[in-house]
Amino acid sequence: MKHHTSKERVMKRHGLPNLRLLRQRKGLSLGQLADMTGLRRDTIAHFEDGREDPQPYHIRLLARVLNVPQFDLVS
């Protein structure tokens, strides 16, 4: 069992809560979105699962490729 420090407990990841839904609405697989963005498939999966928080340029890139407002990815 991994013990978390108090700092690790406070820093929660949120990812992109709507990314999976928006990707699926466009009919795209993880691999297809990865090819279109140049991001790694596992990076996108981590954003979707909330295991990794995106940088602002990730949000801009994903929003542009999915043709949605950036706000739709993060709200």
C-alpha contacts under 8 A as a table, 3 or more apart, distances in Angstrom:
res1	aa1	res2	aa2	distance
4	H	7	K	7.92
4	H	8	E	5.82
4	H	9	R	6.39
5	T	8	E	5.23
5	T	9	R	6.46
6	S	9	R	5.13
6	S	10	V	6.36
7	K	10	V	5.26
7	K	11	M	6.33
8	E	11	M	5.30
8	E	12	K	7.52
9	R	12	K	6.70
13	R	50	G	5.75
13	R	51	R	6.08
13	R	52	E	6.10
13	R	53	D	5.88
14	H	17	P	7.11
14	H	50	G	4.73
14	H	51	R	7.24
14	H	52	E	7.22
14	H	53	D	6.12
15	G	46	H	7.24
15	G	47	F	4.45
15	G	48	E	6.11
15	G	49	D	6.70
15	G	50	G	3.90
15	G	51	R	6.43
15	G	52	E	5.44
15	G	53	D	4.41
15	G	54	P	6.34
15	G	74	V	8.00
16	L	19	L	5.49
16	L	47	F	5.37
16	L	48	E	5.57
16	L	49	D	7.87
16	L	50	G	6.59
16	L	53	D	7.34
16	L	54	P	7.48
16	L	73	L	5.76
16	L	74	V	5.36
17	P	20	R	7.49
17	P	47	F	7.88
17	P	48	E	6.19
17	P	49	D	7.71
17	P	50	G	7.17
17	P	73	L	6.76
17	P	74	V	6.28
17	P	75	S	7.15
18	N	21	L	5.43
18	N	22	L	6.14
18	N	48	E	7.44
18	N	72	D	6.98
18	N	73	L	5.18
18	N	74	V	6.73
18	N	75	S	7.26
19	L	22	L	5.19
19	L	23	R	5.95
19	L	47	F	7.60
19	L	48	E	5.74
19	L	73	L	5.69
20	R	23	R	5.12
20	R	24	Q	6.05
20	R	48	E	5.71
21	L	24	Q	5.15
21	L	25	R	6.09
22	L	25	R	5.09
22	L	26	K	6.45
22	L	66	L	7.39
22	L	73	L	7.88
23	R	26	K	5.29
23	R	27	G	6.50
23	R	28	L	5.52
23	R	29	S	7.27
23	R	30	L	7.98
23	R	33	L	7.59
23	R	66	L	7.05
24	Q	27	G	4.84
24	Q	28	L	5.62
24	Q	29	S	7.14
25	R	28	L	7.62
26	K	66	L	7.31
28	L	31	G	7.94
28	L	32	Q	5.79
28	L	33	L	6.22
29	S	32	Q	5.12
29	S	33	L	6.28
30	L	33	L	5.25
30	L	34	A	6.06
30	L	41	R	5.84
30	L	44	I	7.06
30	L	45	A	7.22
31	G	34	A	4.97
31	G	35	D	6.18
31	G	41	R	5.74
32	Q	35	D	5.10
32	Q	36	M	6.22
33	L	36	M	5.02
33	L	37	T	6.09
33	L	41	R	7.79
34	A	37	T	5.27
34	A	38	G	5.52
34	A	39	L	4.99
34	A	40	R	5.61
34	A	41	R	5.22
34	A	44	I	7.21
35	D	38	G	5.38
35	D	39	L	7.18
36	M	65	V	7.03
37	T	61	L	6.79
37	T	62	L	6.90
37	T	65	V	6.87
39	L	43	T	6.70
39	L	44	I	7.05
40	R	43	T	5.16
40	R	44	I	6.56
41	R	44	I	5.32
41	R	45	A	6.30
42	D	45	A	4.86
42	D	46	H	6.05
43	T	46	H	5.07
43	T	47	F	6.32
43	T	52	E	7.69
44	I	47	F	5.05
44	I	48	E	6.26
45	A	48	E	5.05
45	A	49	D	6.14
46	H	49	D	5.06
46	H	50	G	5.90
46	H	51	R	4.89
46	H	52	E	5.26
47	F	50	G	5.21
47	F	51	R	6.28
47	F	52	E	5.27
47	F	53	D	6.15
47	F	54	P	6.58
48	E	51	R	7.78
49	D	52	E	7.76
50	G	53	D	6.79
54	P	57	Y	7.91
54	P	58	H	5.70
54	P	59	I	6.63
55	Q	58	H	5.30
55	Q	59	I	6.74
56	P	59	I	5.18
56	P	60	R	6.35
57	Y	60	R	5.03
57	Y	61	L	6.03
58	H	61	L	5.13
58	H	62	L	6.03
59	I	62	L	5.26
59	I	63	A	5.97
59	I	70	Q	6.27
59	I	73	L	7.30
60	R	63	A	5.25
60	R	64	R	6.11
60	R	70	Q	6.31
61	L	64	R	5.20
61	L	65	V	6.21
62	L	65	V	5.18
62	L	66	L	5.97
63	A	66	L	5.16
63	A	67	N	5.65
63	A	68	V	5.09
63	A	69	P	5.91
63	A	70	Q	5.22
63	A	73	L	7.11
64	R	67	N	4.91
64	R	68	V	6.58
64	R	69	P	7.82
68	V	72	D	6.61
68	V	73	L	7.93
69	P	72	D	5.49
69	P	73	L	7.41
70	Q	73	L	5.51
70	Q	74	V	6.97
71	F	74	V	5.41
71	F	75	S	5.94
72	D	75	S	5.65
